[in-house]
Amino acid sequence: MIADADIAAPASLMGDATRATFLMALSEGQSLPASELARRARVTPSTASIQLAKLVEGGFLKVKRNGRHRYYGLADANIAAAIESLAVIAPRRPASSLKQARIGSDLQAARTCYDHLAGVLGVTLFESLQRQRLLTAELAPTRRGAKRFGELGIDVVELARRRRPFAKRCLDWTERRHHLAGSLGAALAARCFELGWIERLPASRAVRVTEEGRDGLAREFAIQL
């Protein structure tokens, strides 16, 4: 038997500024070493080690060894979804430098939310899939959608067999509208990377749409960025 959810436990873990910085950095879907996380949070290696251990113990992070180094990543997509949801209600932090302002602008334009696309790009893509009736209102692929995704190299039948939800809405914290998560959202993002339509920007969750990407997105999804 269970009572109510103990939201205070995860909230306390996320409530520390250093740990929150780690989680935001890892929400881009890539694993990072402790040294890189310490650099981003501007803390000492010993402080980073202590805070990372708390996040691992709390089930927020998973850690893998590669030689003498440890690489940390989010435990699963639910953690990324919780971070994105908190960002929706969090107060906006003003940029204190031109560099921060540029990073903020890049994040708003296009970024990864764990393993799927967010920002203006993610929201626009999701709205295009619905407008072109490639997905039903329940986010199942239509016959036309299955054909279009197949032409892009995405097997919707295989995706539907996975334990992860095929497609789900994720509220975008910068646009206040939904982008596409789930197996299909992840597959679309991965395919955009493979096709060279988007590329990661350094030390950030932001991605840049390439010239090939502008052409491809316009051709396949009628998206004008």
ABEGO torsion letter per residue (X at the ends): XBBBBBAAAAAAAAABAAAAAAAAAAAAGBBBBAAAAAAAAGBBAAAAAAAAAAAAAAGABBBBBBEABBBBBBABAAAAAAAAAAAAABBBBBBABAAAAAAAAAAAABBBBGABBBEAAAAAAAAAAAAAGABBAAGBBBAAAAAAAAAAGBBAAAAAABABBABBBBBBAAAGBBBBBEAAAAAAAAAAAAAGABBBBBGBABBBBBAAAAAAAAAAAGBBX
